[in-house]
Amino acid sequence: MQDSSTTPDTPTFDVAKISEAVQSLIPYMIKSLSDFVAIASLPGNETPAAEYMEQLLADLGLQSERIHLNTETLKGLPLFSPPCCPDGGRYNILATHKPKSASGRSVLFNGHLDVVPTGPHDFWTNGPFSGEVRDGWLYGRGAGDMKAGIVCTLAAFKALRSLGVQPAANVGFNGVLEEENTGNGTLAVVSALRNAISTAKLTAFDAVLIPEPTQETLQKVQLGVFWLYVDIIGKPAHAGYMTTGLNPVEIGLQIVDTLKELEHEWNLPENRHPDYLELEHPINFNLGQIHAGDWNSSVPSVCTLGLRLSCYPDISIEEAKAIVTKRIRDVEARSNDPDVKVNIRHEGFNAPGCEFDLTTPPMLLLADAHLRVFGQEPAARSMTATTDARHFKIMLDVPVTCYGPEASNIHGFDECVSIASMVRVTTVLALFMQDWCGIEPLPA
Ligand SMILES: [Zn+2]
């Protein structure tokens, strides 16, 4: 497919030519990703990864703008999530390639810099931040989710340049923090973009792609996700006289049981959203943390549960929280003891579900680029998690999806990403940029 926005005297490249250009960048991709993975950018500590991405962008001649996370300015927004970490001077980055002609349509590539905790390092074959390559896979926390995707976007841009051309429209590269617990990094970026658009300082991007590890599929819908912390205050006592106390862990386990019943109900076929009928177990209520007690011979005084819950995109987070809260309060009431207190805290994700229109022009062009590289149409996938795509859809109503490489063990031990898949995805993204943005010769 040719794009009318391509400068008339600039010939476009076929799949073979672009693929060849991408293949020659495999050493660049491996080195960049390996060094990126070696930076342990856990939530609250993303800045070294942001600095590294700034360096990668500078190597491509692109200057980054820093968009600081400022909770005070985000608090009033509907997509705001109560933070888990202090702002601490942390920032997102946005670098924009600006063409000579600006005749084409723009695109923003968004990717998150934060990675989730690793668990005990000894449980990894060679530690969680090795960035090593074994049998065609690159290993480490964040390799798949999602530093590989960020590297793919940079390599796609670099591949076009190696052919003597560049996109004939703005191309934004956006590295964000806090995707894994609040989404407030992208919220800050989208908020800054919206303000700049309204004051005519900036035009909106015409499309947004997020190269999350979607296993080479296009994302058509995502669930609502919210976090809860539940503090149960019991009555401590000597274990020898245990029945005079009240163990909050036991109440906590009853709360988990009642929420598991609700999870089961929401997974019943008759209660499902139509986009989730085919999946085995779309709604997942995860007990991610439990903390309680400090002595084997004492009934604990406090038990804290850290939960991640999800809901279909046709109910609001407020509705879902109200249902969940009622179930928790019922357990508290059943305990029938005035000393038991249950506090529910809302920290972290407050992320409504949403659907993405894959029939918009950029998404059709992306699917076509995939078809030309893979020889078949991409699958459209219903995601059982959340992504930052919600901010672009709900706040800016810009065409957006996630599309990225094949990864394994994300959030687990020995997370890794397929280098062959990175090459395929990079080829698709380079073709997409050529078709969507158009191309023009590199400046002399
Ligand atoms: Zn991710």
Residues whose N, C-alpha, C, O or C-beta is under 5 A from the ligand:
A	BS01	ZN	D145 M146 E212
